Amino acid sequence: MRVLAAMSGGVDSAVAAARAVDAGHDVTGVHLALSRTPGTLRTGARGCCTIEDSRDAWRAAEKLGIPYYVWDFSERFQADVVDDFVAEYAAGRTPNPCMRCNEKIKFAALLEKALALGFDAVCTGHYAKVVEDADGHKELHRAADWAKDQSYVLGVLTAEQLEHAIFPLAETPSKAQVRAEAEERGLSVASKPDSHDICFIPDGDTRGWLADHMELEPGRIVDTEGHELGEHRGAQAYTVGQRRGLHIGRPAPDGKPRFVLEIRPKTNEVVVGPEQLLAIDLMEGIRPSWAGLPPREVTDLGDADGRSEDFPVTVQVRAHGDPAPARAWLTRENGEARLHIRLEESQRGVAPGQTMVLYQGTRVLGQATIDAARADRATAAPAR
């Protein structure tokens, strides 16, 4: 099988490529150049897809004896990830750019080009597993090492993309074993630190970066009753659950800290209040997709408007968050689908724009972008 190995320059993708070679595949390595001005991407231990990473990937490919190329995806990355990041903040939401990169770049643009060039599959160093059900349909599952599991950020993959995805690290019990294997293979990235944070914000200052890329206007900071408490420097630079950097200047009547509860882009207001008001147990998601076959309840609804039966799931709203038991259902109105979640126990700090990924056991069912999160006071359980 002809396999295109996406090589980020890190240890995981290098070992994944090596295992694909060991499996007898005809492997070609490719590194994605995501910016034409490399200084706009993080470097060193905090990097991802920089010139430095490109060189590390080249050295790994040379060691493995496989062809190696660098593909310029900078225009797609700018449009699908960076511009989307700005647009989401402008709409008062808190996006996950890594999620969008996996969806639009690594498993859409890359796979599309790979198939056009005659490759059969794309191989990456993600910790996740593709499993065939009894009828031969592909499913996405958690990796063996739950501590490193990355199935959450792959929740955007479609059934067609899973048909052409290979994750050689799926059964690896620990990252330490991957590093040890890289050392044994003589790969120079064996001890290279993992990348972190947002690659296109070099100094890690998201608020400062947003100020340079969008117009931030001062506005009111208000409490839940609409009383003005202070002034912000741009509502889009805040996120739900934020505590620091409010600069209100006076404490709450009970002396406890205030948290950002809501961003109102239309009125340019930031709403703050006590921590307990962050607890939510109802979520609605837009642009739902399914990682493999949809649940039976969704299939029964078909393409008609209406409401599906609800079904049991666990839902995860952060890459390293704990899965929470819930019930889910799909509604469709005028052809637009929305995914609904009722949590069994209230959760805190859930912001519009985050991605909610649904599981049943270890299987990833699918995902949606959170459009609304609120409390149902009549049925809410105590927040965790």
MITI-15536 format. One line per field, with one value per residue (C-alpha): residue number from 1; residue in one letter; x, y, z. Coordinates in Angstrom, 2 decimals, padded with zeros to 5 digits, m for minus. Layout:
// residues N
resi = [NUM, ...]
resn = [A, ...]
px = [X, ...]
py = [Y, ...]
pz = [Z, ...]
This chain:
// residues 384
resi = [1, 2, 3, 4, 5, 6, 7, 8, 9, 10, 11, 12, 13, 14, 15, 16, 17, 18, 19, 20, 21, 22, 23, 24, 25, 26, 27, 28, 29, 30, 31, 32, 33, 34, 35, 36, 37, 38, 39, 40, 41, 42, 43, 44, 45, 46, 47, 48, 49, 50, 51, 52, 53, 54, 55, 56, 57, 58, 59, 60, 61, 62, 63, 64, 65, 66, 67, 68, 69, 70, 71, 72, 73, 74, 75, 76, 77, 78, 79, 80, 81, 82, 83, 84, 85, 86, 87, 88, 89, 90, 91, 92, 93, 94, 95, 96, 97, 98, 99, 100, 101, 102, 103, 104, 105, 106, 107, 108, 109, 110, 111, 112, 113, 114, 115, 116, 117, 118, 119, 120, 121, 122, 123, 124, 125, 126, 127, 128, 129, 130, 131, 132, 133, 134, 135, 136, 137, 138, 139, 140, 141, 142, 143, 144, 145, 146, 147, 148, 149, 150, 151, 152, 153, 154, 155, 156, 157, 158, 159, 160, 161, 162, 163, 164, 165, 166, 167, 168, 169, 170, 171, 172, 173, 174, 175, 176, 177, 178, 179, 180, 181, 182, 183, 184, 185, 186, 187, 188, 189, 190, 191, 192, 193, 194, 195, 196, 197, 198, 199, 200, 201, 202, 203, 204, 205, 206, 207, 208, 209, 210, 211, 212, 213, 214, 215, 216, 217, 218, 219, 220, 221, 222, 223, 224, 225, 226, 227, 228, 229, 230, 231, 232, 233, 234, 235, 236, 237, 238, 239, 240, 241, 242, 243, 244, 245, 246, 247, 248, 249, 250, 251, 252, 253, 254, 255, 256, 257, 258, 259, 260, 261, 262, 263, 264, 265, 266, 267, 268, 269, 270, 271, 272, 273, 274, 275, 276, 277, 278, 279, 280, 281, 282, 283, 284, 285, 286, 287, 288, 289, 290, 291, 292, 293, 294, 295, 296, 297, 298, 299, 300, 301, 302, 303, 304, 305, 306, 307, 308, 309, 310, 311, 312, 313, 314, 315, 316, 317, 318, 319, 320, 321, 322, 323, 324, 325, 326, 327, 328, 329, 330, 331, 332, 333, 334, 335, 336, 337, 338, 339, 340, 341, 342, 343, 344, 345, 346, 347, 348, 349, 350, 351, 352, 353, 354, 355, 356, 357, 358, 359, 360, 361, 362, 363, 364, 365, 366, 367, 368, 369, 370, 371, 372, 373, 374, 375, 376, 377, 378, 379, 380, 381, 382, 383, 384]
resn = [M, R, V, L, A, A, M, S, G, G, V, D, S, A, V, A, A, A, R, A, V, D, A, G, H, D, V, T, G, V, H, L, A, L, S, R, T, P, G, T, L, R, T, G, A, R, G, C, C, T, I, E, D, S, R, D, A, W, R, A, A, E, K, L, G, I, P, Y, Y, V, W, D, F, S, E, R, F, Q, A, D, V, V, D, D, F, V, A, E, Y, A, A, G, R, T, P, N, P, C, M, R, C, N, E, K, I, K, F, A, A, L, L, E, K, A, L, A, L, G, F, D, A, V, C, T, G, H, Y, A, K, V, V, E, D, A, D, G, H, K, E, L, H, R, A, A, D, W, A, K, D, Q, S, Y, V, L, G, V, L, T, A, E, Q, L, E, H, A, I, F, P, L, A, E, T, P, S, K, A, Q, V, R, A, E, A, E, E, R, G, L, S, V, A, S, K, P, D, S, H, D, I, C, F, I, P, D, G, D, T, R, G, W, L, A, D, H, M, E, L, E, P, G, R, I, V, D, T, E, G, H, E, L, G, E, H, R, G, A, Q, A, Y, T, V, G, Q, R, R, G, L, H, I, G, R, P, A, P, D, G, K, P, R, F, V, L, E, I, R, P, K, T, N, E, V, V, V, G, P, E, Q, L, L, A, I, D, L, M, E, G, I, R, P, S, W, A, G, L, P, P, R, E, V, T, D, L, G, D, A, D, G, R, S, E, D, F, P, V, T, V, Q, V, R, A, H, G, D, P, A, P, A, R, A, W, L, T, R, E, N, G, E, A, R, L, H, I, R, L, E, E, S, Q, R, G, V, A, P, G, Q, T, M, V, L, Y, Q, G, T, R, V, L, G, Q, A, T, I, D, A, A, R, A, D, R, A, T, A, A, P, A, R]
px = [000.00, 001.27, 001.27, 001.93, 003.41, 002.69, 005.90, 005.63, 009.23, 008.31, 009.06, 005.53, 005.22, 008.79, 008.12, 004.74, 006.46, 009.06, 006.38, 004.61, 007.89, 008.27, 004.72, 005.86, 004.15, 005.64, 006.09, 006.77, 007.29, 005.80, 006.09, 003.46, 004.73, 001.96, 003.44, 005.48, 006.89, 008.28, 008.85, 005.09, 005.13, 006.44, 009.94, 011.97, 010.23, 006.99, 006.93, 004.89, 005.54, 008.38, 011.60, 013.31, 010.68, 011.01, 014.70, 014.00, 011.46, 013.95, 016.60, 014.10, 013.04, 016.69, 017.34, 014.34, 015.43, 012.14, 011.45, 010.68, 008.90, 007.74, 004.29, 003.22, m000.19, 000.21, m002.72, m005.11, m003.85, m004.37, m007.90, m009.14, m007.40, m006.07, m008.91, m011.44, m009.79, m010.25, m013.84, m014.81, m013.43, m015.23, m018.45, m017.82, m016.74, m013.57, m012.27, m009.88, m007.45, m005.81, m009.22, m009.75, m006.23, m006.90, m010.24, m009.31, m005.58, m004.27, m007.33, m008.95, m006.42, m003.61, m005.70, m007.30, m003.89, m002.56, m005.41, m005.04, m001.36, m002.22, m001.56, m003.85, m003.65, m002.26, m000.27, 000.12, 001.56, m001.74, m002.57, m005.88, m007.20, m009.19, m011.28, m013.48, m016.92, m018.49, m019.67, m016.32, m017.21, m014.37, m014.72, m012.51, m011.55, m009.38, m005.74, m004.41, m002.67, m005.53, m003.04, m001.84, m005.11, m005.76, m009.07, m010.71, m008.86, m009.68, m013.40, m013.87, m012.87, m015.53, m016.23, m014.51, m011.39, m011.20, m011.08, m007.71, m006.22, m003.48, m002.42, 000.56, 000.84, m002.67, m001.63, 001.50, 001.17, 003.14, 004.98, 008.11, 008.07, 007.84, 010.87, 012.80, 011.97, 013.11, 016.38, 016.91, 016.24, 018.77, 016.21, 017.52, 014.05, 013.96, 014.23, 012.60, 009.95, 006.31, 004.83, 002.29, m000.16, m001.16, 001.52, 000.71, 000.90, 004.70, 004.79, 001.70, m000.09, m003.49, m005.03, m002.13, m002.25, m005.99, m005.45, m003.09, m005.45, m008.89, m010.43, m010.96, m013.18, m013.56, m016.89, m018.72, m018.09, m021.44, m022.90, m025.84, m028.29, m026.67, m024.89, m021.64, m018.56, m015.78, m014.52, m012.83, m010.43, m012.25, m014.88, m013.44, m010.25, m012.13, m013.36, m016.01, m014.57, m011.79, m010.93, m007.74, m007.29, m010.78, m009.45, m012.79, m011.14, m013.53, m014.50, m017.89, m020.21, m019.38, m015.65, m015.37, m013.78, m015.82, m015.60, m016.54, m019.98, m020.86, m019.49, m022.00, m020.42, m023.54, m023.49, m019.73, m020.31, m018.58, m020.83, m019.20, m020.48, m019.85, m018.23, m021.36, m023.09, m020.57, m022.27, m024.16, m025.92, m027.40, m025.35, m026.29, m023.85, m023.75, m022.14, m022.35, m020.43, m020.04, m016.78, m018.09, m021.70, m024.08, m025.98, m029.16, m031.32, m029.83, m030.11, m033.79, m034.40, m032.92, m032.85, m036.25, m036.85, m037.69, m036.09, m034.31, m034.67, m032.10, m029.19, m026.57, m023.09, m020.15, m019.10, m015.69, m015.25, m011.45, m008.56, m007.53, m010.85, m012.77, m015.65, m019.03, m022.12, m024.99, m027.95, m027.78, m030.25, m030.27, m032.77, m033.16, m035.07, m035.13, m032.35, m030.04, m028.92, m028.16, m026.77, m028.20, m026.61, m028.07, m025.34, m026.03, m023.93, m023.32, m019.96, m018.16, m016.23, m017.85, m017.58, m019.30, m016.82, m015.36, m015.79, m017.86, m016.87, m019.25, m018.16, m019.78, m017.22, m013.92, m015.60, m015.78, m019.29, m018.78, m018.58, m020.15, m019.09, m020.77, m023.11, m024.88, m024.33, m026.69, m028.12, m031.49, m032.13, m035.10, m033.06, m029.44, m027.37, m024.63, m021.67, m018.44]
py = [000.00, 003.49, 005.55, 009.25, 009.86, 013.33, 014.24, 017.22, 017.05, 015.46, 012.06, 010.65, 011.20, 009.94, 006.66, 006.32, 006.63, 004.07, 001.58, 002.10, 001.19, m001.88, m002.94, m003.21, m000.11, 002.05, 005.16, 008.76, 011.47, 014.94, 018.01, 020.73, 024.31, 026.33, 029.83, 031.71, 033.83, 031.22, 033.84, 033.91, 030.33, 029.10, 027.62, 025.26, 023.16, 025.08, 024.74, 023.01, 022.97, 025.53, 025.48, 023.89, 021.16, 020.67, 019.94, 017.47, 015.69, 015.58, 013.99, 011.37, 010.56, 010.27, 007.87, 005.76, 005.82, 007.18, 010.00, 013.32, 016.46, 019.78, 020.90, 024.53, 024.64, 028.19, 029.67, 026.94, 027.24, 031.02, 030.74, 027.66, 028.00, 031.51, 033.47, 031.11, 031.71, 035.48, 035.11, 032.88, 035.33, 038.18, 036.21, 035.87, 032.23, 030.48, 028.29, 025.34, 025.97, 022.53, 020.94, 023.04, 022.21, 018.48, 018.89, 021.27, 020.71, 017.34, 015.26, 017.25, 019.17, 016.68, 013.56, 015.09, 015.75, 012.36, 010.48, 012.59, 011.56, 007.87, 007.27, 004.85, 006.29, 009.01, 008.01, 010.31, 010.09, 010.64, 008.41, 006.98, 003.77, 002.84, m000.32, m002.26, m003.33, m006.68, m005.30, m003.77, m000.17, 001.91, 003.37, 005.76, 004.68, 005.89, 004.82, 002.22, 004.95, 007.12, 009.61, 010.40, 009.68, 012.17, 010.85, 014.10, 016.24, 013.67, 013.74, 015.87, 013.01, 011.61, 008.02, 008.55, 009.99, 007.08, 004.73, 006.28, 006.97, 004.95, 005.55, 003.26, 004.42, 003.21, 000.32, 001.91, 001.80, 005.00, 007.96, 006.76, 003.65, 005.79, 007.82, 004.64, 003.21, 006.41, 006.23, 002.62, 003.58, 006.40, 009.15, 012.54, 013.62, 010.94, 013.47, 016.44, 018.06, 018.00, 021.08, 023.13, 025.99, 027.81, 027.57, 030.85, 032.99, 033.09, 034.66, 032.95, 036.27, 035.53, 038.85, 040.82, 038.79, 039.40, 043.14, 043.10, 041.12, 042.53, 045.77, 045.67, 048.41, 049.27, 048.43, 047.72, 044.97, 044.28, 041.94, 039.63, 042.43, 044.81, 047.03, 048.44, 047.32, 048.50, 048.82, 046.21, 046.78, 044.50, 041.87, 039.41, 039.07, 037.44, 033.89, 032.23, 031.06, 033.67, 035.07, 037.06, 040.27, 041.71, 044.89, 045.64, 047.45, 046.56, 043.21, 041.56, 042.18, 038.72, 039.26, 036.30, 036.55, 037.13, 035.10, 035.81, 034.27, 035.52, 037.48, 039.69, 040.77, 042.63, 045.02, 044.68, 043.66, 041.20, 039.69, 038.60, 036.91, 034.28, 030.95, 028.90, 030.57, 028.92, 025.55, 024.27, 021.05, 021.76, 022.26, 022.82, 022.23, 023.33, 021.65, 018.11, 015.34, 011.62, 009.65, 006.60, 005.46, 007.76, 006.32, 004.44, 007.15, 009.75, 007.42, 006.87, 010.62, 010.63, 013.95, 015.06, 017.95, 016.88, 015.40, 012.09, 009.80, 010.49, 008.10, 007.62, 009.10, 010.49, 013.95, 015.62, 019.38, 019.67, 017.72, 016.45, 016.78, 014.04, 012.45, 013.22, 010.98, 012.55, 012.01, 013.30, 013.93, 015.59, 018.14, 019.42, 022.53, 023.85, 021.39, 022.72, 020.12, 020.84, 018.41, 018.63, 017.36, 017.02, 016.30, 014.05, 016.34, 020.05, 021.13, 024.46, 026.67, 025.49, 028.20, 028.60, 027.79, 024.78, 021.37, 018.71, 015.19, 012.31, 008.81, 005.47, 003.48, 003.97, 004.75, 008.31, 008.90, 012.42, 016.07, 019.52, 023.09, 024.39, 027.24, 027.59, 026.28, 026.96, 025.63, 023.97, 024.98, 022.66, 019.50, 020.49, 018.26, 019.76, 020.97, 019.02]
pz = [000.00, m000.87, 002.30, 002.75, 006.20, 007.59, 009.42, 011.74, 012.91, 016.23, 017.68, 017.32, 013.56, 012.99, 014.82, 013.10, 009.71, 010.78, 011.79, 008.46, 006.72, 008.95, 008.00, 004.39, 003.01, 000.27, 002.42, 001.41, 004.03, 003.73, 005.95, 005.79, 005.55, 007.16, 006.96, 004.36, 007.19, 009.63, 012.32, 012.83, 014.11, 017.44, 017.41, 019.55, 022.17, 021.67, 017.91, 015.24, 011.48, 011.50, 009.41, 012.39, 012.46, 008.71, 009.11, 011.92, 009.71, 006.81, 009.04, 010.22, 006.65, 005.59, 008.46, 007.40, 003.75, 002.42, m000.06, 001.61, 000.44, 001.87, 000.72, 000.97, 002.62, 003.93, 001.98, 003.11, 006.69, 006.66, 005.28, 007.12, 010.47, 011.15, 009.54, 011.13, 014.52, 014.14, 012.88, 015.81, 018.38, 016.58, 017.04, 020.77, 020.64, 021.82, 018.98, 018.98, 016.07, 016.39, 015.81, 012.71, 011.46, 011.73, 009.98, 007.17, 006.63, 007.83, 006.94, 004.15, 002.06, 002.71, 002.12, m000.98, m002.49, m001.40, m003.09, m006.23, m006.39, m006.09, m002.39, m000.59, 002.92, 005.15, 008.23, 011.26, 014.75, 016.53, 019.47, 018.27, 016.76, 013.65, 014.15, 011.72, 012.89, 012.00, 008.65, 007.71, 008.56, 010.03, 013.52, 015.46, 018.99, 021.84, 021.89, 024.30, 026.34, 027.62, 029.08, 025.54, 023.75, 020.92, 019.64, 020.81, 018.25, 015.56, 016.32, 013.18, 010.87, 008.55, 007.57, 004.22, 005.86, 008.30, 005.31, 004.39, 007.85, 009.57, 013.19, 013.92, 017.55, 018.42, 020.66, 022.16, 025.97, 026.69, 025.19, 026.99, 024.81, 021.65, 022.74, 023.59, 020.18, 018.47, 020.39, 019.30, 015.69, 015.88, 015.26, 016.37, 017.59, 020.31, 023.13, 021.38, 023.65, 022.63, 020.97, 022.91, 022.55, 019.37, 016.69, 014.93, 018.09, 018.60, 022.07, 023.48, 024.02, 022.47, 023.53, 022.07, 018.85, 018.48, 019.01, 016.01, 013.79, 014.55, 015.73, 019.50, 020.88, 024.59, 026.16, 029.38, 031.91, 033.58, 036.19, 035.52, 036.32, 033.85, 036.35, 034.97, 036.90, 034.64, 031.09, 028.90, 026.03, 023.60, 024.35, 021.82, 023.87, 026.78, 027.19, 029.33, 032.64, 032.65, 036.09, 035.66, 033.72, 034.33, 036.01, 037.64, 040.52, 043.33, 044.87, 044.70, 047.67, 049.07, 048.53, 046.14, 042.68, 039.55, 036.36, 032.76, 032.22, 028.73, 025.78, 023.97, 020.65, 019.46, 022.45, 023.04, 026.66, 028.95, 031.63, 034.88, 038.03, 040.70, 039.85, 040.53, 037.57, 035.25, 035.84, 032.77, 031.94, 028.49, 025.33, 021.71, 018.88, 015.26, 012.22, 013.67, 011.93, 012.50, 012.72, 010.91, 010.80, 012.73, 015.72, 014.82, 016.35, 013.99, 010.99, 011.78, 011.53, 008.03, 006.22, 007.45, 009.83, 013.35, 016.48, 016.81, 019.79, 022.46, 023.05, 025.79, 025.32, 027.19, 026.07, 026.21, 025.68, 026.05, 024.60, 028.02, 029.79, 031.53, 029.60, 031.20, 030.99, 029.06, 026.74, 023.17, 020.37, 016.97, 015.67, 012.15, 011.11, 007.55, 006.79, 009.53, 012.06, 015.73, 018.27, 021.80, 025.01, 028.49, 031.05, 034.01, 036.20, 035.64, 034.26, 034.56, 032.17, 028.94, 026.27, 022.90, 020.16, 021.95, 020.36, 022.05, 021.06, 021.71, 022.75, 023.46, 025.40, 023.58, 020.26, 018.94, 017.59, 016.26, 017.20, 016.97, 017.72, 020.87, 019.97, 023.33, 026.86, 029.73, 032.96, 033.28, 036.87, 037.18, 036.63, 037.22, 039.51, 041.71, 039.64, 039.78]
